[in-house]
């Protein structure tokens, strides 16, 4: 008899449908490829689980269907996958769902989450001491509410032992492709990715998709004056000496107070603001990279490139190719 790898998806009211449908299609795509090319290979057996069997309304109104309840689901799955969605914050208050995740994790080979599904795994204590990721806009909340977890907001997906977590929404597809590759090799995963018209490995991380995070002006007058100097002209002299002078403080005192008030060093703050300025220029102009670098305070295209790779994970040219606004459409 043909063997199967049991993959269970957990659904709850307010789940993000694409967090479930995307990975589901990857596993079924792998099944189709294996049937035609490796008929003796194990296939994925997918079971959709909810609090109760029946329809489950997603956060966008799309209705999904749970074939099993947590009480009647097949035992000992190979892989548990918990999608995210706005309903996860209520779902993690459901002791039955949390307890089932904990019970499944005791014997499952892999525990995975998509997007904010990480909050449900965190509530079950399954991410303690792990390095994980989630949607970039929810990473700070996950870090604050579960301080025992090491949250990295940039990767598209992360593996820490038998725990795999992924970024938001479509990143669940990236995660599922990685799981297929781990199970059956790159050829199968690449074939599925091509069928779905996707990268097998998406270039860059979440930083390239995140909206600019501007720090609100702080209450302390000196630090606020330094912030305003950075915001007004990213190409200006923004050394610690210049910022400390604007704040009316010594350089040592300014550096310490700035880090306490803002949460990062002055140099990192300046680079972050310059990166956001460069992103804005790259999206809206055809200026050469040397010009963009000078306008945004990097001095040279090479310095801009290194900072972009460090902060965004892709080159400025690749970022422009991906996110350049079409002026003809405005």
VEXROBA-795983 format. One record per residue (C-alpha): x, y, z; residue in one letter. Coordinates in steps of 0.25 Angstrom, whole numbers, plus 5000, padded with zeros to 4 digits. Layout:
BEGIN
XYZA;...
This chain:
BEGIN
500050005000X;500550144996X;501050215009X;500650355013X;501150475021X;500050535029X;499950685029X;498950745037X;498450895035X;497850955047X;496651055044X;495951155053X;494951265050X;495651385044X;496851305038X;497551365026X;497051275014X;498351295006X;499151245018X;498451115016X;498151105001X;499551144997X;500251035004X;499150935002X;499350954987X;500850934988X;500650794995X;499650754985X;500550794974X;501650714979X;500650594980X;500350614965X;501750614961X;502150494970X;500950414964X;501550434950X;503050424953X;503250344966X;502050264968X;502650184979X;502950314987X;502150354999X;501050454996X;500450565005X;499150525012X;498450665016X;497450675027X;496850805031X;496450815045X;495650915053X;494950925067X;493750855060X;493550795046X;492950885036X;493051025030X;494051125035X;493951275031X;495251335028X;495551475031X;495251525017X;493951455017X;494351335009X;493751205015X;494751085017X;494350955022X;494950865033X;494750715031X;495150685045X;495050735059X;496250745069X;495550625076X;495350535064X;496650575056X;497650465052X;498650445062X;500150465061X;500250555049X;501650565042X;501450725040X;500550825047X;500350955040X;499651065047X;499251185037X;499151325042X;498051425041X;497351535049X;496551425057X;497851365063X;497751465075X;496351405079X;496851265075X;497951265085X;496951285096X;496251155092X;496851055102X;496450935093X;497250985081X;498451025089X;498450885096X;498250815083X;499450885077X;500250845090X;499850705089X;500150685074X;501550755076X;501850645085X;501950545074X;501950615061X;503250625053X;503050765049X;502250885055X;502051005045X;501351135045X;500951235034X;500951385037X;500251415051X;500051265053X;501251275061X;500451345072X;499651215074X;500851125075X;501451235084X;500251225093X;500451075094X;501951095098X;502451025086X;503351145082X;504051165095X;505551185093X;505351175078X;505751275067X;504551305059X;503851395049X;502451455046X;501851565037X;502751685038X;501651775044X;501351675055X;502751635059X;502951745070X;501651705076X;502051555076X;503351595083X;502651675094X;501651575097X;502551455097X;503951515101X;504451375103X;504451355087X;505551415078X;504751485067X;505451515054X;504551605046X;505351595033X;505351445027X;504351395018X;504351265026X;505251215037X;505551075043X;505951045057X;506050895059X;504750835056X;504050975057X;503851045044X;503151185043X;502951285032X;502551425029X;501251475024X;500251415015X;500951375002X;502151335010X;501451215014X;501651164999X;503151185001X;503051105014X;502350995007X;503250984996X;504450975006X;503750865013X;503550795000X;504950814996X;505350755010X;504450635008X;504750604993X;505850684988X;506050814980X;505550754967X;504150734972X;504050864979X;504550934967X;503550864958X;502450914967X;502951054968X;503051064952X;501651014951X;501151114961X;502051224954X;502851254966X;504251264971X;504751134978X;505551224987X;505051374987X;506151474987X;506351564999X;505551565012X;504251635017X;505051765019X;504851795004X;503251795006X;503151865019X;502652005020X;503552115025X;503652115040X;503852255045X;504052275060X;503052375066X;503752505071X;504152475086X;503852575097X;505252605100X;505552735093X;506952715090X;506752575084X;505552625076X;506452735070X;507352625066X;506252545060X;505752665052X;507152695046X;507152545041X;505752555035X;505952695029X;507152655020X;507752515020X;508852565011X;509352665022X;510452645032X;509852545041X;511052495049X;510952475064X;511652615066X;510652685057X;509452625064X;510052645078X;510252785074X;508852805070X;508352735083X;509252825091X;509952705098X;511352645098X;511552535088X;511652425099X;510352475107X;509652495094X;509952345089X;509452285102X;508152375103X;507852355088X;507952205090X;507052205102X;506052295096X;505952235082X;506452085084X;507652085074X;508952165072X;508952295065X;509752225053X;508752125051X;507552225052X;508252305041X;508552185032X;507052145034X;506552275030X;507452295018X;507052155013X;505552195014X;505952325006X;506652234996X;505552144994X;504552264992X;505552314981X;505752174974X;504252154974X;503952294968X;505052334959X;506052284948X;507252354955X;508552274954X;509052204967X;510152304969X;509152414969X;508252344978X;509352314987X;509752464988X;508352514990X;508152415001X;509452435009X;510152305005X;511252374996X;511452264986X;510652154979X;511552054986X;511252105000X;509752104996X;509851964991X;510551915003X;509551985012X;508351925004X;508851785005X;509051795020X;507651865023X;506751815011X;507451685007X;507451724992X;508251824983X;507751954980X;507551914965X;506751794969X;505851874978X;505651974967X;505251864957X;504251804967X;503651924972X;503752044962X;502452114961X;501852124947X;501752274945X;500852244933X;499752184942X;499652314951X;
